[in-house]
Amino acid sequence: MMNPDYEYRAQQAIDHYTEMSQSVITRGSSMLREVTWQYVDMANGGDGGPLGYYPEDYAEQAVNCFRPVDEEPTCRNYNYPGYPDSFFQQVCDAMGWAY
C-alpha cells in the first residue's frame, strides 16, 4: 500500500488529468500527450525526460534532496522528488494509460 499522502496526490492528479482529457480546449493537446508519456515513463522507473531548462531553484532543491547539483533536471527529480513508481502506476491505471 502506498503512503496516504501519495494516495491523495495521485487522486488529485487523476482528477486534474481527467478534467484535461474531457475539456474541449485541452483534449488531445500536446501538453496532455507529454504528461501521458512522462507518467508512463515514470511508472516504469524512468525519469520522465529532461525538463529542457534549468530552473532557478534547482541547485537548492537538489541539495535539499541529497542529489548532485550538476545532475540534469528531469521531470521526476524536479517535480516529483522521492515519489514511488506506484504513484505514477496508480495515475496511469486510472487514466487508462498503458505502462
Backbone as JSON, one array per atom type, in Angstrom:
{
  "sequence": "MMNPDYEYRAQQAIDHYTEMSQSVITRGSSMLREVTWQYVDMANGGDGGPLGYYPEDYAEQAVNCFRPVDEEPTCRNYNYPGYPDSFFQQVCDAMGWAY",
  "N": [[0.84, -1.19, 0.0], [0.45, 2.23, -0.74], [1.87, 5.23, 0.63], [-0.36, 7.31, 2.41], [-0.31, 10.07, 1.82], [0.76, 10.16, -0.76], [-1.24, 8.73, -2.02], [-3.36, 10.54, -1.86], [-2.3, 12.67, -3.39], [-2.06, 11.35, -5.82], [-4.74, 10.97, -6.46], [-5.5, 13.62, -6.77], [-4.01, 14.26, -9.06], [-5.17, 12.49, -10.88], [-7.8, 13.48, -10.97], [-7.27, 16.02, -12.03], [-6.06, 15.44, -14.56], [-8.09, 13.97, -15.71], [-10.04, 15.91, -15.97], [-8.67, 17.58, -17.78], [-8.55, 15.84, -19.98], [-11.17, 15.73, -20.74], [-11.87, 18.24, -21.43], [-12.71, 20.49, -23.99], [-10.83, 22.26, -24.89], [-8.29, 21.29, -24.01], [-8.28, 18.59, -24.59], [-6.62, 16.04, -26.24], [-4.42, 17.62, -26.53], [-0.99, 18.75, -26.98], [0.26, 19.07, -24.55], [-1.13, 17.33, -22.82], [-0.5, 14.92, -24.08], [2.26, 14.88, -23.66], [2.4, 14.78, -20.84], [1.19, 12.29, -20.47], [3.11, 10.61, -21.69], [5.29, 11.14, -19.97], [4.33, 10.25, -17.43], [3.89, 7.52, -17.97], [6.49, 6.72, -18.54], [7.7, 7.25, -16.02], [6.2, 5.54, -14.43], [7.34, 3.2, -15.1], [9.75, 3.34, -13.85], [11.38, 5.29, -14.93], [12.74, 8.62, -15.64], [11.06, 10.51, -16.68], [12.01, 12.2, -18.58], [14.12, 14.96, -19.73], [13.85, 18.28, -18.33], [14.3, 20.39, -20.01], [15.1, 22.9, -19.47], [16.89, 24.85, -17.01], [15.85, 25.15, -13.9], [15.62, 28.02, -11.77], [15.72, 27.53, -9.0], [16.8, 25.03, -8.86], [19.39, 24.0, -8.01], [19.35, 24.43, -5.24], [17.14, 22.84, -4.53], [18.11, 20.34, -5.32], [20.23, 19.96, -3.5], [18.74, 19.9, -1.12], [17.4, 17.51, -1.53], [19.39, 15.72, -1.49], [20.85, 15.25, -3.88], [23.24, 15.35, -6.57], [24.26, 18.61, -7.54], [24.96, 19.11, -10.12], [23.58, 17.38, -11.66], [21.41, 16.63, -14.37], [18.35, 18.39, -14.63], [15.32, 16.67, -14.43], [11.96, 15.68, -15.3], [11.01, 14.03, -13.24], [12.95, 14.19, -11.09], [12.83, 16.87, -10.45], [10.09, 17.75, -10.29], [8.82, 15.68, -8.92], [10.28, 14.65, -6.61], [11.42, 11.82, -4.91], [9.03, 10.41, -5.22], [7.29, 7.33, -5.45], [7.37, 4.65, -7.91], [4.89, 3.46, -7.9], [3.06, 5.52, -7.47], [2.88, 6.81, -9.97], [2.04, 4.65, -11.47], [-0.5, 4.2, -10.38], [-1.86, 6.51, -11.21], [-1.64, 6.2, -13.99], [-3.06, 3.78, -14.33], [-5.67, 4.58, -13.57], [-6.17, 6.48, -15.51], [-6.11, 5.03, -17.78], [-3.77, 4.7, -19.18], [-1.51, 2.79, -20.69], [1.21, 1.11, -19.29]],
  "CA": [[0.0, 0.0, 0.0], [1.19, 3.47, -0.87], [1.74, 6.25, 1.66], [-1.62, 8.05, 2.2], [-0.06, 11.37, 1.2], [0.89, 9.91, -2.2], [-2.58, 8.34, -2.48], [-4.11, 11.79, -2.01], [-1.73, 13.39, -4.53], [-2.4, 10.6, -7.03], [-6.14, 11.28, -6.77], [-5.52, 14.99, -7.3], [-3.5, 14.2, -10.44], [-6.21, 11.8, -11.67], [-8.89, 14.44, -11.16], [-6.8, 17.09, -12.92], [-5.86, 14.94, -15.92], [-9.41, 13.6, -16.22], [-10.65, 17.17, -16.41], [-7.97, 17.99, -19.0], [-8.88, 14.95, -21.1], [-12.56, 15.94, -21.1], [-12.02, 19.62, -21.85], [-12.62, 20.72, -25.43], [-9.62, 23.03, -25.13], [-7.05, 20.54, -23.77], [-8.38, 17.2, -25.04], [-5.74, 15.78, -27.37], [-3.37, 18.64, -26.62], [0.39, 18.27, -26.85], [0.57, 19.05, -23.13], [-1.66, 16.08, -22.27], [0.31, 13.83, -24.65], [3.56, 14.88, -22.98], [2.16, 14.28, -19.48], [0.96, 10.85, -20.59], [4.42, 9.97, -21.93], [6.1, 11.27, -18.76], [3.82, 9.36, -16.38], [4.15, 6.13, -18.37], [7.93, 6.52, -18.33], [7.98, 7.22, -14.59], [5.57, 4.32, -13.89], [8.3, 2.13, -15.39], [11.0, 3.64, -13.16], [12.14, 6.3, -15.65], [12.81, 9.96, -15.07], [10.1, 11.41, -17.33], [12.69, 13.03, -19.56], [14.71, 16.22, -19.26], [12.95, 19.42, -18.27], [14.54, 21.26, -21.15], [15.61, 24.17, -18.96], [17.48, 24.72, -15.69], [15.1, 26.03, -13.01], [16.4, 28.89, -10.9], [15.86, 26.94, -7.67], [17.16, 23.61, -8.98], [20.54, 23.63, -7.19], [18.89, 24.37, -3.84], [16.29, 21.66, -4.39], [18.97, 19.16, -5.43], [20.91, 19.83, -2.21], [17.73, 19.5, -0.13], [17.01, 16.12, -1.81], [20.64, 14.94, -1.47], [21.25, 14.91, -5.24], [24.31, 16.23, -7.08], [23.72, 19.83, -8.15], [25.26, 19.15, -11.56], [22.71, 16.4, -12.32], [20.45, 17.28, -15.25], [16.99, 18.38, -14.09], [14.34, 15.88, -15.16], [10.59, 15.83, -14.81], [10.83, 13.33, -11.97], [13.76, 14.66, -9.96], [12.47, 18.23, -10.08], [8.67, 17.89, -9.93], [8.33, 14.56, -8.09], [11.4, 14.02, -5.9], [11.06, 10.8, -3.92], [7.76, 9.73, -5.49], [7.5, 5.94, -5.87], [6.79, 4.24, -9.2], [3.48, 3.11, -7.69], [2.26, 6.73, -7.63], [2.65, 7.0, -11.4], [1.26, 3.5, -11.91], [-1.89, 4.42, -9.97], [-2.44, 7.52, -12.1], [-1.76, 5.58, -15.32], [-4.18, 2.82, -14.28], [-6.94, 5.31, -13.53], [-6.35, 7.22, -16.76], [-6.11, 4.1, -18.92], [-2.5, 4.85, -19.9], [-0.77, 1.53, -20.57], [2.63, 1.23, -18.97]],
  "C": [[0.88, 1.25, 0.0], [0.91, 4.4, 0.31], [0.46, 7.06, 1.39], [-1.43, 9.42, 1.55], [0.07, 11.21, -0.31], [-0.44, 9.48, -2.79], [-3.41, 9.6, -2.78], [-3.63, 12.56, -3.24], [-2.04, 12.69, -5.85], [-3.84, 10.92, -7.43], [-6.28, 12.7, -7.31], [-5.07, 15.01, -8.76], [-4.55, 13.56, -11.35], [-7.35, 12.77, -11.97], [-8.49, 15.52, -12.17], [-6.68, 16.59, -14.36], [-7.16, 14.43, -16.54], [-10.12, 14.84, -16.75], [-10.0, 17.66, -17.71], [-8.4, 17.15, -20.2], [-10.32, 15.14, -21.58], [-12.83, 17.35, -21.62], [-11.85, 19.74, -23.37], [-11.3, 21.41, -25.76], [-8.36, 22.16, -25.02], [-7.1, 19.08, -24.23], [-7.5, 17.01, -26.28], [-4.6, 16.77, -27.52], [-1.98, 18.02, -26.48], [0.8, 18.2, -25.38], [0.09, 17.74, -22.49], [-0.9, 14.88, -22.82], [1.66, 13.73, -23.94], [3.42, 14.35, -21.55], [1.95, 12.77, -19.5], [2.28, 10.13, -20.77], [5.27, 9.99, -20.67], [5.63, 10.31, -17.67], [4.06, 7.9, -16.72], [5.63, 5.81, -18.15], [8.25, 6.37, -16.84], [7.33, 6.01, -13.91], [6.48, 3.11, -14.09], [9.67, 2.4, -14.78], [11.86, 4.69, -13.84], [12.08, 7.67, -14.99], [11.86, 10.97, -15.71], [10.71, 12.35, -18.34], [13.22, 14.33, -18.99], [13.67, 17.34, -19.26], [13.11, 20.32, -19.47], [14.98, 22.66, -20.75], [16.16, 23.9, -17.56], [16.76, 25.68, -14.75], [16.01, 26.81, -12.06], [16.68, 28.27, -9.54], [16.34, 25.49, -7.69], [18.32, 23.2, -8.09], [20.14, 23.5, -5.73], [18.03, 23.13, -3.61], [17.12, 20.38, -4.44], [19.69, 18.91, -4.11], [19.93, 19.33, -1.14], [17.3, 18.05, -0.3], [18.23, 15.2, -1.9], [21.02, 14.41, -2.85], [22.4, 15.81, -5.65], [23.7, 17.44, -7.79], [24.0, 19.9, -9.64], [24.47, 18.1, -12.34], [21.68, 17.15, -13.17], [19.05, 17.25, -14.64], [16.05, 17.59, -15.02], [12.96, 16.13, -14.58], [10.45, 15.22, -13.42], [11.66, 13.94, -10.85], [13.45, 16.09, -9.55], [11.04, 18.34, -9.57], [8.17, 16.84, -8.95], [9.46, 13.9, -7.31], [10.91, 13.03, -4.83], [9.77, 10.05, -4.18], [8.05, 8.31, -5.97], [6.86, 5.67, -7.24], [5.29, 3.99, -9.06], [2.55, 4.33, -7.79], [1.88, 6.91, -9.1], [1.83, 5.85, -11.99], [-0.21, 3.67, -11.57], [-2.57, 5.43, -10.89], [-2.65, 6.92, -13.5], [-2.92, 4.6, -15.37], [-5.52, 3.53, -14.36], [-7.23, 6.03, -14.85], [-6.42, 6.31, -17.97], [-4.88, 4.22, -19.78], [-1.69, 3.59, -19.67], [0.7, 1.8, -20.29], [3.25, -0.13, -18.97]]
}
